[in-house]
Amino acid sequence: MAFVITSPCKAEKAGECVEVCPVDCIEEGEDMFYIDPDICIDCGACEAVCPVEAIFIEDEVPEEETPFIALNRAFFEDR
């Protein structure tokens, strides 16, 4: 299970999450950051520093934010 970045990150892109990730699984997209679910080690470091509380463990993503689970995965499928 991986962490997921959701809608509060859109247009915010603070970047603290990238700085603390020990496995470099977070990448910047055009309008937000994304977490590669295949690399994420579920450490929670990113969640703790997110200033807009946009990061959730996959099982705890709010219902209205669930499309972001697929969005994070899709971002890395083309790479």
Sequence and secondary structure as in RCSB ss.txt:
>XXXX:A:sequence
MAFVITSPCKAEKAGECVEVCPVDCIEEGEDMFYIDPDICIDCGACEAVCPVEAIFIEDEVPEEETPFIALNRAF
FEDR
>XXXX:A:secstr
  EEE GGGTTT   HHHHH TT  EEE SSSEEE TTT     HHHHH TT  EEEGGG  GGGTHHHHHHHHH
HHT 
